[in-house]
Amino acid sequence: MLKIIAAILIVILLVTTTIGLHAKIERKVTNWLELSRLSYFILLFVSIVHAFLYFKSLFISDILWIIYLVITYILMETAFRLKRETFGNPHLTVLLFIILVIALGISCWQI
């Protein structure tokens, strides 16, 4: 059940991040950043709960998943910062999109 919630949150994160990084007005970029952060932290919370529930059997894969999520968060914050300060970095936007699609694939594969 937690993995299904995680997959849904990744889809929401993918949509909010993509819309936010393609927004033209800085206020809308900030609004989508807030929604992306909210969905990210809920996803991180669900992943940590999953790591505690399946501590003995899936601990290594859960820790690697949480590290992957932290790296994704760093890239997401960097992309939004560049979008708010300048016109953004399209290469970083594509990289973040690919990383989120890979995260969705990993999450669906683990179900």
ZAMARGU-4260 file (C-alpha; in steps of 0.2 Angstrom, whole numbers, plus 5000, padded with zeros to 4 digits):
<rodrens>
0) 5000/5000/5000 | 5014/5012/5004 | 5022/5009/4987 | 5006/5013/4978 | 5005/5029/4988
5) 5023/5033/4984 | 5020/5030/4965 | 5005/5042/4965 | 5016/5055/4974 | 5030/5053/4961
10) 5017/5056/4947 | 5011/5071/4957 | 5029/5077/4959 | 5033/5074/4941 | 5018/5085/4936
15) 5021/5099/4948 | 5039/5100/4944 | 5036/5100/4925 | 5023/5113/4926 | 5033/5124/4938
20) 5049/5123/4928 | 5039/5128/4912 | 5029/5142/4920 | 5033/5160/4914 | 5028/5170/4929
25) 5039/5170/4944 | 5025/5169/4956 | 5018/5154/4948 | 5035/5146/4948 | 5035/5149/4967
30) 5018/5141/4969 | 5023/5126/4960 | 5039/5125/4970 | 5028/5124/4986 | 5017/5110/4979
35) 5033/5101/4973 | 5041/5102/4990 | 5025/5097/4999 | 5023/5081/4988 | 5042/5078/4990
40) 5042/5078/5009 | 5026/5067/5009 | 5035/5055/4998 | 5050/5055/5009 | 5040/5052/5024
45) 5031/5037/5016 | 5048/5030/5011 | 5055/5032/5028 | 5040/5024/5036 | 5042/5009/5023
50) 5060/5008/5028 | 5055/5006/5046 | 5041/4994/5043 | 5052/4982/5032 | 5068/4985/5042
55) 5075/4968/5041 | 5071/4962/5024 | 5072/4978/5013 | 5084/4989/5023 | 5098/4991/5010
60) 5086/4995/4995 | 5076/5007/5006 | 5091/5017/5011 | 5097/5018/4993 | 5080/5024/4988
65) 5080/5037/5001 | 5097/5043/4995 | 5090/5043/4978 | 5076/5054/4984 | 5088/5066/4992
70) 5098/5068/4976 | 5082/5071/4967 | 5077/5084/4980 | 5094/5093/4977 | 5092/5093/4959
75) 5074/5099/4960 | 5079/5114/4972 | 5093/5119/4960 | 5082/5119/4945 | 5069/5129/4953
80) 5082/5141/4960 | 5089/5144/4943 | 5072/5146/4936 | 5067/5159/4948 | 5084/5169/4947
85) 5087/5167/4928 | 5078/5159/4914 | 5082/5142/4920 | 5093/5128/4914 | 5084/5117/4901
90) 5097/5103/4902 | 5094/5102/4921 | 5075/5102/4918 | 5077/5087/4906 | 5089/5078/4918
95) 5076/5081/4932 | 5062/5075/4922 | 5072/5059/4917 | 5077/5056/4935 | 5058/5057/4941
100) 5053/5045/4927 | 5066/5033/4933 | 5060/5035/4951 | 5043/5031/4945 | 5049/5016/4936
105) 5059/5010/4952 | 5044/5013/4963 | 5032/5003/4951 | 5045/4989/4950 | 5046/4987/4969
110) 5027/4985/4971
</rodrens>
